[in-house]
Amino acid sequence: MADQSISWIAADWGTTHLRVWIFGPRGEQIAALSSADGMGRLSPEQFEPALLSLIDTYLREGRQTPVIACGMVGARQGWVEAPYDAAPCPPPGANSAILAPVDDPRLTVRILPGVSQSKPADVMRGEETQIAGYLAQNPGFDGVICLPGTHTKWAHISAGEIVSFRTFMTGELFSLLSERSVLRHGISSDGWDGAAFAEAIDDAMARPQTLAADLFSIRASALLESLPPATARARLSGFLIGLELAGARPYWLGQHVILIGAETLSNLYSAALMAQGTQAELAGGDAMTLAGLTAAFESSMKETP
Protein backbone atom coordinates (compact mmCIF):
# COMPACT_ATOMS: atom_id res chain seq x y z
CA MET A 1 0.00 0.00 0.00
CA ALA A 2 1.44 3.40 -0.97
CA ASP A 3 2.52 5.62 1.89
CA GLN A 4 1.47 9.23 1.31
CA SER A 5 3.92 10.61 3.86
CA ILE A 6 7.06 9.65 1.92
CA SER A 7 9.38 12.60 1.35
CA TRP A 8 12.46 11.10 -0.34
CA ILE A 9 14.55 7.95 -0.68
CA ALA A 10 18.29 7.45 -0.12
CA ALA A 11 20.13 4.71 -2.00
CA ASP A 12 23.61 3.29 -1.50
CA TRP A 13 24.19 1.15 -4.59
CA GLY A 14 27.39 -0.88 -4.51
CA THR A 15 28.85 -3.64 -6.64
CA THR A 16 27.16 -6.46 -4.71
CA HIS A 17 24.23 -4.89 -2.85
CA LEU A 18 21.56 -2.21 -3.03
CA ARG A 19 20.45 -0.53 0.19
CA VAL A 20 17.67 2.05 0.44
CA TRP A 21 16.23 4.15 3.24
CA ILE A 22 12.74 5.66 3.10
CA PHE A 23 12.22 9.04 4.79
CA GLY A 24 9.12 10.96 5.85
CA PRO A 25 8.47 14.72 5.69
CA ARG A 26 10.01 15.43 9.10
CA GLY A 27 13.19 13.54 8.30
CA GLU A 28 12.05 10.41 10.13
CA GLN A 29 13.27 7.07 8.78
CA ILE A 30 10.29 4.95 7.80
CA ALA A 31 12.05 1.89 6.43
CA ALA A 32 15.46 0.43 5.59
CA LEU A 33 15.53 -2.14 2.78
CA SER A 34 18.18 -4.07 0.88
CA SER A 35 18.68 -6.59 -1.90
CA ALA A 36 21.49 -8.46 -3.63
CA ASP A 37 20.86 -6.49 -6.85
CA GLY A 38 24.27 -4.83 -6.90
CA MET A 39 25.74 -3.06 -9.91
CA GLY A 40 27.84 -6.08 -10.80
CA ARG A 41 24.86 -8.24 -11.74
CA LEU A 42 22.74 -5.67 -13.60
CA SER A 43 22.65 -4.27 -17.12
CA PRO A 44 21.61 -0.61 -17.50
CA GLU A 45 17.97 -1.41 -18.28
CA GLN A 46 17.71 -3.57 -15.13
CA PHE A 47 18.49 -0.84 -12.61
CA GLU A 48 15.06 0.77 -12.53
CA PRO A 49 13.22 -2.57 -12.04
CA ALA A 50 15.70 -3.54 -9.31
CA LEU A 51 15.03 -0.27 -7.48
CA LEU A 52 11.26 -0.53 -7.94
CA SER A 53 11.27 -4.06 -6.51
CA LEU A 54 12.24 -2.49 -3.18
CA ILE A 55 10.39 0.84 -3.18
CA ASP A 56 7.30 0.35 -5.37
CA THR A 57 4.83 0.12 -2.48
CA TYR A 58 6.13 3.42 -1.07
CA LEU A 59 5.54 5.43 -4.26
CA ARG A 60 2.35 7.42 -4.79
CA GLU A 61 0.51 7.92 -8.05
CA GLY A 62 0.54 11.53 -9.26
CA ARG A 63 3.66 12.46 -7.28
CA GLN A 64 7.36 12.23 -8.11
CA THR A 65 9.42 10.96 -5.18
CA PRO A 66 13.09 11.97 -5.37
CA VAL A 67 15.79 9.32 -4.99
CA ILE A 68 19.38 10.34 -4.22
CA ALA A 69 21.88 7.54 -4.97
CA CYS A 70 25.60 7.10 -4.49
CA GLY A 71 28.14 4.39 -5.22
CA MET A 72 28.87 2.14 -8.17
CA VAL A 73 25.45 2.84 -9.69
CA GLY A 74 27.18 5.83 -11.29
CA ALA A 75 30.09 3.84 -12.71
CA ARG A 76 30.66 3.40 -16.44
CA GLN A 77 29.08 -0.06 -16.14
CA GLY A 78 26.22 1.23 -13.96
CA TRP A 79 22.79 2.74 -14.59
CA VAL A 80 24.24 5.89 -16.14
CA GLU A 81 27.78 7.19 -15.80
CA ALA A 82 28.19 10.07 -13.35
CA PRO A 83 31.58 11.56 -14.35
CA TYR A 84 34.12 12.07 -11.60
CA ASP A 85 34.75 15.44 -10.00
CA ALA A 86 38.49 16.09 -10.00
CA ALA A 87 40.33 16.59 -6.70
CA PRO A 88 41.00 18.93 -5.10
CA CYS A 89 37.26 19.51 -4.78
CA PRO A 90 34.46 19.46 -2.21
CA PRO A 91 32.69 16.10 -1.95
CA PRO A 92 30.22 16.12 -4.88
CA GLY A 93 26.70 17.18 -4.06
CA ALA A 94 23.37 17.61 -5.79
CA ASN A 95 24.70 20.35 -8.09
CA SER A 96 26.87 17.81 -9.93
CA ALA A 97 24.48 14.83 -9.74
CA ILE A 98 23.31 13.09 -12.92
CA LEU A 99 19.66 12.33 -13.64
CA ALA A 100 19.12 8.65 -14.41
CA PRO A 101 16.68 7.73 -17.19
CA VAL A 102 13.43 6.37 -15.70
CA ASP A 103 10.13 5.18 -17.17
CA ASP A 104 8.09 5.27 -13.97
CA PRO A 105 6.57 8.78 -13.54
CA ARG A 106 6.45 8.32 -9.78
CA LEU A 107 10.15 8.87 -9.22
CA THR A 108 13.22 10.86 -10.18
CA VAL A 109 16.71 9.48 -9.56
CA ARG A 110 19.81 11.59 -9.07
CA ILE A 111 23.17 9.83 -8.97
CA LEU A 112 26.08 11.49 -7.18
CA PRO A 113 29.46 11.37 -8.96
CA GLY A 114 32.68 10.03 -7.52
CA VAL A 115 36.02 11.79 -7.21
CA SER A 116 39.14 11.30 -9.33
CA GLN A 117 42.78 12.23 -8.96
CA SER A 118 45.26 12.46 -11.84
CA LYS A 119 48.66 12.12 -10.11
CA PRO A 120 48.88 9.52 -8.81
CA ALA A 121 45.89 8.14 -10.69
CA ASP A 122 43.09 7.24 -8.29
CA VAL A 123 39.30 7.16 -8.05
CA MET A 124 36.57 6.72 -5.45
CA ARG A 125 32.82 6.08 -5.69
CA GLY A 126 30.71 6.05 -2.56
CA GLU A 127 33.40 7.02 -0.06
CA GLU A 128 33.08 10.69 -1.08
CA THR A 129 29.47 10.61 0.14
CA GLN A 130 30.64 9.32 3.53
CA ILE A 131 33.20 12.13 3.62
CA ALA A 132 30.42 14.60 2.76
CA GLY A 133 28.36 13.19 5.63
CA TYR A 134 31.19 13.65 8.10
CA LEU A 135 31.87 17.21 6.92
CA ALA A 136 28.15 18.04 7.15
CA GLN A 137 28.33 17.15 10.84
CA ASN A 138 31.84 18.56 11.37
CA PRO A 139 32.14 21.52 8.97
CA GLY A 140 35.41 22.81 10.43
CA PHE A 141 37.29 19.52 10.17
CA ASP A 142 40.85 19.64 8.87
CA GLY A 143 42.86 16.44 8.82
CA VAL A 144 42.74 12.93 7.39
CA ILE A 145 39.80 10.59 6.87
CA CYS A 146 40.53 6.89 6.46
CA LEU A 147 37.78 4.67 5.06
CA PRO A 148 38.73 1.01 5.70
CA GLY A 149 37.24 -1.57 3.38
CA THR A 150 37.95 -3.77 0.40
CA HIS A 151 39.78 -0.81 -1.13
CA THR A 152 40.78 1.41 1.79
CA LYS A 153 40.93 5.15 1.13
CA TRP A 154 43.11 7.74 2.87
CA ALA A 155 41.90 11.28 2.13
CA HIS A 156 43.48 14.59 3.12
CA ILE A 157 40.71 17.07 3.96
CA SER A 158 41.21 20.82 4.22
CA ALA A 159 38.85 23.81 3.93
CA GLY A 160 35.94 21.51 3.10
CA GLU A 161 37.74 19.89 0.17
CA ILE A 162 39.20 16.49 -0.66
CA VAL A 163 42.73 17.71 -1.33
CA SER A 164 44.30 14.35 -2.22
CA PHE A 165 43.74 10.65 -1.57
CA ARG A 166 45.26 7.20 -2.04
CA THR A 167 43.63 3.80 -2.32
CA PHE A 168 45.11 0.61 -0.86
CA MET A 169 43.77 -2.80 -1.98
CA THR A 170 44.42 -4.26 1.47
CA GLY A 171 40.98 -5.79 1.96
CA GLU A 172 40.94 -7.42 -1.46
CA LEU A 173 44.46 -8.78 -0.93
CA PHE A 174 43.37 -10.28 2.38
CA SER A 175 40.38 -11.93 0.72
CA LEU A 176 42.45 -13.34 -2.15
CA LEU A 177 45.23 -14.64 0.05
CA SER A 178 42.99 -16.11 2.74
CA GLU A 179 40.55 -17.75 0.31
CA ARG A 180 42.49 -18.59 -2.85
CA SER A 181 46.19 -18.89 -2.04
CA VAL A 182 48.12 -21.67 -0.32
CA LEU A 183 47.52 -19.81 2.95
CA ARG A 184 43.84 -20.81 2.87
CA HIS A 185 44.70 -24.25 4.24
CA GLY A 186 45.74 -22.87 7.62
CA ILE A 187 43.52 -19.82 8.15
CA SER A 188 40.19 -19.85 9.97
CA SER A 189 37.19 -17.78 8.98
CA ASP A 190 36.83 -16.46 12.52
CA GLY A 191 38.74 -16.13 15.78
CA TRP A 192 41.46 -13.64 16.58
CA ASP A 193 44.89 -13.24 18.17
CA GLY A 194 45.52 -9.62 19.12
CA ALA A 195 49.16 -10.14 20.06
CA ALA A 196 49.95 -11.82 16.72
CA PHE A 197 48.18 -9.01 14.87
CA ALA A 198 50.21 -6.30 16.65
CA GLU A 199 53.50 -8.15 16.12
CA ALA A 200 52.81 -8.62 12.41
CA ILE A 201 52.05 -4.91 12.01
CA ASP A 202 55.38 -3.99 13.58
CA ASP A 203 57.23 -6.51 11.39
CA ALA A 204 55.61 -5.27 8.17
CA MET A 205 56.28 -1.62 8.96
CA ALA A 206 59.88 -2.30 9.93
CA ARG A 207 60.67 -4.61 6.99
CA PRO A 208 58.10 -4.13 4.19
CA GLN A 209 60.58 -5.55 1.67
CA THR A 210 60.25 -9.04 3.23
CA LEU A 211 56.46 -9.21 3.02
CA ALA A 212 56.35 -11.99 0.40
CA ALA A 213 58.61 -14.18 2.56
CA ASP A 214 56.73 -13.30 5.75
CA LEU A 215 53.47 -14.33 4.14
CA PHE A 216 54.79 -17.76 3.27
CA SER A 217 56.05 -18.15 6.83
CA ILE A 218 52.39 -18.27 7.88
CA ARG A 219 51.97 -21.45 5.85
CA ALA A 220 55.27 -22.91 7.03
CA SER A 221 54.40 -22.23 10.68
CA ALA A 222 51.08 -24.02 10.22
CA LEU A 223 52.89 -27.09 8.86
CA LEU A 224 55.85 -27.18 11.26
CA GLU A 225 54.53 -25.60 14.43
CA SER A 226 50.75 -26.20 14.24
CA LEU A 227 50.10 -22.46 14.11
CA PRO A 228 46.48 -21.94 15.26
CA PRO A 229 44.22 -20.88 12.37
CA ALA A 230 43.00 -17.82 14.30
CA THR A 231 46.60 -16.72 14.87
CA ALA A 232 47.34 -17.22 11.18
CA ARG A 233 44.36 -15.04 10.29
CA ALA A 234 45.49 -12.28 12.63
CA ARG A 235 49.06 -12.46 11.37
CA LEU A 236 47.96 -12.16 7.74
CA SER A 237 45.79 -9.15 8.57
CA GLY A 238 48.61 -7.54 10.54
CA PHE A 239 51.14 -7.99 7.73
CA LEU A 240 48.81 -6.40 5.17
CA ILE A 241 47.58 -3.52 7.33
CA GLY A 242 51.14 -2.88 8.49
CA LEU A 243 52.28 -2.67 4.87
CA GLU A 244 49.44 -0.22 4.19
CA LEU A 245 50.37 1.95 7.15
CA ALA A 246 53.96 2.06 5.94
CA GLY A 247 52.78 3.30 2.56
CA ALA A 248 50.20 5.72 3.99
CA ARG A 249 52.54 7.22 6.59
CA PRO A 250 52.40 10.75 5.07
CA TYR A 251 48.64 10.71 5.61
CA TRP A 252 48.47 9.65 9.25
CA LEU A 253 51.76 10.65 10.87
CA GLY A 254 51.08 13.60 13.17
CA GLN A 255 47.56 14.01 11.78
CA HIS A 256 44.04 14.12 13.17
CA VAL A 257 42.59 10.86 11.78
CA ILE A 258 38.92 9.89 11.44
CA LEU A 259 38.00 6.29 10.62
CA ILE A 260 34.74 5.79 8.71
CA GLY A 261 33.62 2.23 8.10
CA ALA A 262 32.41 -1.01 9.61
CA GLU A 263 33.07 -1.16 13.34
CA THR A 264 35.14 -4.36 13.43
CA LEU A 265 37.54 -3.32 10.68
CA SER A 266 37.74 0.27 11.93
CA ASN A 267 38.71 -1.03 15.37
CA LEU A 268 41.61 -2.97 13.81
CA TYR A 269 42.87 0.17 12.09
CA SER A 270 42.43 2.15 15.29
CA ALA A 271 44.51 -0.38 17.25
CA ALA A 272 47.18 -0.39 14.54
CA LEU A 273 47.39 3.40 14.50
CA MET A 274 47.41 3.65 18.28
CA ALA A 275 50.44 1.35 18.38
CA GLN A 276 52.19 3.92 16.18
CA GLY A 277 51.26 6.80 18.49
CA THR A 278 48.32 8.08 16.42
CA GLN A 279 44.88 8.24 18.00
CA ALA A 280 41.91 7.94 15.66
CA GLU A 281 38.22 8.70 16.11
CA LEU A 282 35.59 6.29 14.77
CA ALA A 283 32.48 7.25 12.79
CA GLY A 284 29.98 4.66 11.57
CA GLY A 285 30.00 3.99 7.84
CA ASP A 286 26.22 3.67 7.44
CA ALA A 287 25.60 6.79 9.50
CA MET A 288 28.02 8.84 7.39
CA THR A 289 26.56 7.50 4.14
CA LEU A 290 23.09 8.58 5.23
CA ALA A 291 24.38 11.95 6.43
CA GLY A 292 26.02 12.53 3.05
CA LEU A 293 22.94 11.52 1.08
CA THR A 294 20.77 13.68 3.35
CA ALA A 295 23.04 16.68 2.77
CA ALA A 296 22.74 16.12 -0.99
CA PHE A 297 18.95 15.87 -0.77
CA GLU A 298 18.67 19.04 1.31
CA SER A 299 20.91 20.82 -1.17
CA SER A 300 18.77 19.65 -4.08
CA MET A 301 15.65 21.01 -2.37
CA LYS A 302 17.29 24.44 -2.06
CA GLU A 303 17.99 24.39 -5.79
CA THR A 304 14.36 23.61 -6.64
CA PRO A 305 12.64 26.79 -7.83
Steps between C-alpha positions, in 0.01 A plus 500: 500500500644840403608722786395861442745638755814404306732795443808350331709185466874450556684226312848358550558286191820297508646224287331218693207657686233768482389668822222758525356710780151651486448838669190692606435876484654571841818311420386187683622166365202288402676194363841354416507243219765307310550248222781313327437697178841666495647677199710198411202284406288757314491640148396866462136420422474284815578773752157661508316166549748403773433827683123474454501147643597657833315833500191451281253477789630830641441701181181699447316550174503861379812593698870477417706373793867601481770235538859602577750220425872456548754229427573275205158570348673799340791301358557456127342154530214629718157651437645815345854630534541788745839649400754551775563837660874565500684550830567734660126558532220495757323164526253502207148606582167543327633774270717246316261202519383326182135424428446132423256408222175364649170381353296509820348851543488454876870555556807699404849362562810711549836324510791666679838488322822366644834676531812451288864593537748523212840466673522240630201362312220410740121492524227456760125436476289497813769597750468867398139492622617371839756781509222747414294359787783546747568856382128583523518411869851641553530796260827629646688171474856512370701180495488149357206266448573130459225278360595134564351242268571280202683796347600722792515874434718759674379854426658831599223748584550875526264799471209270417680338207646160417853622433657164411444130565652155453337160472648181646366159388565354845156347549496337158852364553391350831201335334707359213778370720276353769256336257694416184870470581693222672440686827132400492586156637604638838278805553167497682200707401464632854691533826772749580843540659563862595864448594579332166323781315703771678829315447431453129424871460833592657685248281338624178567865579860432597579269206243548220748358248467151656121483479489222238726281716312588819174397339632157413626461856134488605458182297830354618413568865168321454681193364796491740368658817122440481435874487138552615274606211378806693860610557574450131202718411613776734857482374390530137283801583782661697753455219267659244377788716856564616614521138216745432593717796859511379382624162242742643734650760486853348124496554483394864829600662432795730148541361148511639355174361133403466408140418174450309388144439379176651566485873707180509740604225520859625597370844790306344626814328456698820708247696767499229521879496502525878803270510675757280407788731206628293156516658203470266131576545237259366189596302250241378502433127122468460438812706742705289354366175153608609629837620664558162192399303283716727727800442470444124121475522472817708724678252286383209188636671664843531570495127137422415328818381 
